């Protein structure tokens, strides 16, 4: 009986950690802010330079 108790406790602790990690990932995903292609300066000059002046890319 002692082994079953130990296995059950370990399973509960593992599930608790898993649930907490999932909540942390979801919160981080929801709070993550992405910037647009223009970047922080508001221009596309650096991206245009990377693409050799090709506006289609």
C-alpha positions as CSV (number, residue, x, y, z in Angstrom):
1,X,0.0,0.0,0.0
2,X,2.9,2.4,0.6
3,X,4.0,2.2,-2.9
4,X,0.6,3.0,-4.3
5,X,0.5,6.1,-2.1
6,X,3.9,7.2,-3.3
7,X,3.0,6.6,-7.0
8,X,-0.3,8.5,-6.5
9,X,1.5,11.4,-4.8
10,X,4.1,11.6,-7.6
11,X,1.4,11.5,-10.3
12,X,-0.5,14.3,-8.6
13,X,2.6,16.5,-8.2
14,X,3.5,15.8,-11.9
15,X,0.0,16.8,-13.1
16,X,0.0,19.9,-10.9
17,X,3.3,21.0,-12.4
18,X,2.0,20.3,-15.9
19,X,-1.2,22.4,-15.3
20,X,0.9,25.2,-13.9
21,X,3.3,25.2,-16.9
22,X,0.4,25.2,-19.3
23,X,-1.2,28.2,-17.5
24,X,2.2,30.0,-17.6
25,X,2.6,29.3,-21.3
26,X,-1.0,30.5,-22.1
27,X,-0.5,33.7,-20.1
28,X,2.8,34.4,-21.8
29,X,1.3,33.8,-25.2
30,X,-1.7,36.1,-24.4
31,X,0.5,38.9,-23.0
32,X,3.1,38.7,-25.8
33,X,3.1,41.8,-28.0
34,X,4.4,41.7,-31.5
35,X,5.6,44.7,-33.5
36,X,4.7,45.2,-37.1
37,X,7.0,44.8,-40.0
38,X,7.9,48.5,-39.8
39,X,9.7,48.0,-36.5
40,X,10.1,50.5,-33.8
41,X,11.3,53.4,-36.0
42,X,8.2,53.3,-38.2
43,X,10.1,52.8,-41.5
44,X,10.7,49.8,-43.7
45,X,14.1,51.0,-44.9
46,X,16.1,48.3,-43.1
47,X,13.9,45.5,-44.6
48,X,14.0,47.1,-48.0
49,X,17.8,47.1,-47.8
50,X,17.8,43.4,-46.8
51,X,15.7,42.6,-49.9
52,X,17.9,44.6,-52.2
53,X,15.2,47.2,-52.8
54,X,12.7,44.6,-54.1
55,X,9.2,45.8,-52.8
56,X,7.6,42.5,-53.8
57,X,9.5,40.6,-51.1
